[in-house]
Amino acid sequence: MHIVVTNDDGVFAPGLLALAAALKRLGKVSVVAPDHNWSASGHVKTLHRPLRVKEVELEDGTPALACDGAPSDCIALAALGLLPEPIDFVVSGINPNANLGHDLTYSGTVTAAMEGAIWGIPSVAVSVDAPEYHRGPLDYTVSAEMGCRVVEKLMHNPISPDVLLNVNVPYLPADQLKGFAITRQGLRIYRDELVKREDPRGRAYYWIGGEPPTGVKEDGTDIGEVSNGYVSVTPIQLDLTAHKMISDLKKWDLQLQ
Ligand code: MN
């Protein structure tokens, strides 16, 4: 079993270290990850510049490949032959913040797993819902174990190759977790604000600022069940078609002239 691990916080992120170490019990782990933080970079395919790859070593001695592309580039390179062995699974994470609802379209963690799905490789994204204002190192022990449990189930229960699993783990001790919940995407509420400042030469510049997002805590959704204390597992498909709308739009009877 050959598992490729990536992460959007960079190859030396503690969440990647914990995930790679935990997954070693399930098979051979190869690490291909960005050389710097790509959080909220979305789904990227770098086509207009070369990609460089460097051999590095993680804190525990695990060899890894650091790439100057996005997390999704790392998976594409791995699938295209950067790694000589065929890839059985892609696991992306562990992101230190949850990836829920609309976050998926921004998330480097989830879009790396989407890239795996595009290549027909069973893929899992793992995030932990650490408190927004947490300071100091996070404990990834529980989230790494929960991610492993999902990957292990996926090994024994193959699913459609164009579906990836998005796993979000509450930041709780193992004995306070309520269990696993299979969920759908919920509704994020973003509280972004435009912050306008002036540079030393008097020109305006902008930040996307504001408070961290909240969400509608509806039961059955990723947002609702993580806040209820469950490990949320959401099956995500790449078919973004609004199937319900097809018959309505056909009634528009669009004409060329
Ligand atoms: Mn991140």
Boltz pocket constraint, residues with backbone or C-beta under 6 A from the ligand:
constraints:
  - pocket:
      binder: B
      contacts: [[A, 8], [A, 9], [A, 38], [A, 39], [A, 40], [A, 95], [A, 96], [A, 108], [A, 109]]
      max_distance: 6.0
